C-alpha cells in the first residue's frame, strides 16, 4: 500500500521549488518570513489554488502557491475567487 503522497519525494521537491521562488502569500499579498518555525501561524506553507477536496492536483506546479499557514487555514477548501477566501472570519454576532 502506498504511503501518504505528502511525505513523498515529488511533493517535497514541489514544496522546495515553490518556497525557493520567494513569492508573497497569494491570499493576503504580504511577505512570508521563511525563517519562522513551521508551526508559527505566519510561517510558509504550500497552498493549492484549486483545493484538493474540489479536484485540485496535489503535485501540479500550476496549482501550487505560497501562503501563510494562517491564511491557508482560514481559506479552507473555498475556491480562489470566493469573496470570503482569505478574509478575516467574524467570530461574534455583535455589530
Secondary structure in CASP SS format (residue, H / E / C, confidence):
PFRMAT SS
TARGET T0000
AUTHOR 0000-0000-0000
METHOD secondary structure of the structure
MODEL  1
X C 1.00
X C 1.00
X C 1.00
X C 1.00
X H 1.00
X H 1.00
X H 1.00
X C 1.00
X H 1.00
X H 1.00
X H 1.00
X H 1.00
X H 1.00
X H 1.00
X H 1.00
X H 1.00
X H 1.00
X H 1.00
X H 1.00
X H 1.00
X C 1.00
X C 1.00
X C 1.00
X C 1.00
X C 1.00
X C 1.00
X C 1.00
X C 1.00
X C 1.00
X C 1.00
X C 1.00
X C 1.00
X C 1.00
X C 1.00
X C 1.00
X C 1.00
X C 1.00
X C 1.00
X C 1.00
X C 1.00
X C 1.00
X C 1.00
X C 1.00
X E 1.00
X E 1.00
X E 1.00
X E 1.00
X E 1.00
X C 1.00
X C 1.00
X C 1.00
X H 1.00
X H 1.00
X H 1.00
X C 1.00
X C 1.00
X C 1.00
X C 1.00
X C 1.00
X C 1.00
X H 1.00
X H 1.00
X H 1.00
X E 1.00
X E 1.00
X E 1.00
X E 1.00
X E 1.00
X H 1.00
X H 1.00
X H 1.00
X H 1.00
X H 1.00
X H 1.00
X H 1.00
X C 1.00
X C 1.00
X C 1.00
X C 1.00
X C 1.00
X C 1.00
X C 1.00
X C 1.00
X C 1.00
X C 1.00
X C 1.00
X C 1.00
X C 1.00
X C 1.00
X C 1.00
X C 1.00
X C 1.00
X C 1.00
X C 1.00
X C 1.00
END
